[in-house]
């Protein structure tokens, strides 16, 4: 449904301007074409573009978040397809948080997916937490990034409760409600539109962005799980401590179910095969293996195993340290997109699609319909002035 093809009453109900006459977005253009034109307006200037007309203001402000226009989507960790339409208005932008080795300050940059240009964003407030001690969570459909907690630099090991939130709509940072408990080196992720954080000791809490407050969550019982990596998919937060030298025991892992507000042990195949950084793309969980050629693997929930994705590993042009992120929805043709951000903000863009033989394999007798995939990589080099930046997190927002 296009913005202007709705009934007049529907549009009035979607916005604040009761009684306003509905005008064309761009006079003389079909509404679908006009909407596509507005899609390409840089999000940094949306506040200015809202002043063009009441129709532009309503479209840019209300349409992305209005369920009448773009209903929410849900997808599981092993889902074959991701529901579409929830973020139809917005475009995916890659946001990278990185440390400047000279100033030791945390920076945030955004990569425009079409022009492949980096946009310099306002500096992250505070910045006193030690590298790697804080958590970063993106709420893609809200266009928000949360920088949470951490441990103060200087060797004090003092954890903090502070939370800063970036809004793409405002292109600015502000303080959010502080956590109930000081935390550092925590696992965190977006589950059902909320932020879930969990400490190594098993204590957890949930932030509701609508209510703007934190609530206690069910604690995880059992031995401590040191944070190695975490990912959120299908209404659950997956936390793993990864393998550790000398590999005397299998890694521990835990899963938080937001709907049930409960924890359970991670499936054996998932935790033992989780050997890299995880990104969720189009409802599926992928990891970039830390060994060898940095090959891509996908988790098969039905078989409880990580399956190798055909194609080459991450291009060697992208150097360590690296972080990964994925687009929550599928792109054209049922493909999925993954980003690997390396030193100097060089980016490997991986497009995952069904392998050419997938349809034949699924139809073959005796085969259990496991879809094979292949990844193709493209490298976007970072500007020369980013040469010293070391990425610590990446998020994809629809802005």
CORQUI-V453799 format. One line per field, one symbol per residue. ss: DSSP state (H for helix, E for strand, - for the rest). burial: b if it has 9 or more other ideal C-beta (glycine too) atoms within 8 Angstrom, else e. A space follows every 50 residues. Layout:
# CORQUI-V453799
ss = ???
burial = ???
This chain:
# CORQUI-V453799
ss = -------HHHHHHH----------------HHHHHHHHH---HHHHHHH- ---HHHHHHHHHHHH------------E-------------EEEEEEEEE -----EEEEEE------EEE--------E-----EEEEE----EEEEE-- EE------EE--EEEEE----EEEEE------E---EEEEE--EEEEE-- ---EEEEE----EEEEE-----------EEEEE--EEEEE---------- --EEEEE----EEEE--HHHHHH--EEEEEE--EEEEEE------EEEEE ----EEEE-E------------EEEE----EHHHEEEEEEE-HHH-EEEE EEEE---HHHHHH---------EEEEEEEE---HHH--EEEEEEEEEE-
burial = eebbebeeebbbebbeeeeeeeebbeeebebebbbebbbebebeebbebb eeeebbbbbbbbbbebeebbeebebbbbbebbbeebbebbbbbbbbbbbb eeeebbbbbbbbeeeeebbebebbeebebbeebbbbbbbbbebbbbbbbb bbeeeeeebbbebbbbbbbebebeebeebeebbbbbbbbbbebbbbbbbb ebbbbbbbbeeeebeebeebeeeebebebbbbbbbbbbbbbbeeeeeeee bbbbbbbbeeeebeebeebbbebbbbbbbbbbbbbbbbbeeeebbbbbbb eeebebbebeeebbbeebbeebbbbbbbbbbeeebbbbbbbbbbbbbbbb bbbbbeebeebbeeeeeeebbbbbbebebbebeeebeebbbbebbbbbb
